[in-house]
Amino acid sequence: MSSIPAELKYSAEHEWVADAESAGVVRVGITDFAQDALGEVVYVEHPEVGSTVSAGDVVGEVESTKSVSDIYAPVSGEITAVNEALNDEPQAINSDPYGAGWLFEIALAEDSGIDALLSAEQYSQQAG
């Protein structure tokens, strides 16, 4: 069973959302389940910093040796940062999906949809 940290929130598309250090900003990545299904990650296409996204929008992609998967915005808001380190080390998504392998940060819109995300327990029932 893959790890599903209890303090995070999750989307049905296998993204996780964590509170970032600044208020109203969240950090997004893909779950351990998703990176395991993808296999070895070789490339990440980042969303554009400053772009406004809606929950459910395709904002980038993760390419692995097996396939290419879209990355969806789990919440609505503005992209404030991307994890540039993944340009040189995309495999951090495999080795540390909830840490060094984070993808981007979003400043939450007023109606961000964050309350519609799944708890760790709800996600584990769906992913399991």
Sequence and secondary structure as in RCSB ss.txt:
>XXXX:A:sequence
MSSIPAELKYSAEHEWVADAESAGVVRVGITDFAQDALGEVVYVEHPEVGSTVSAGDVVGEVESTKSVSDIYAPV
SGEITAVNEALNDEPQAINSDPYGAGWLFEIALAEDSGIDALLSAEQYSQQAG
>XXXX:A:secstr
     TTSEE TTSEEEEE SSTTEEEEEE HHHHHHH SEEEEE   TT EE TT EEEEEEESS EEEEE SS
 EEEEEE GGGGT TTHHHH TTTTT  EEEEE TT  GGGSB HHHHHHHH 
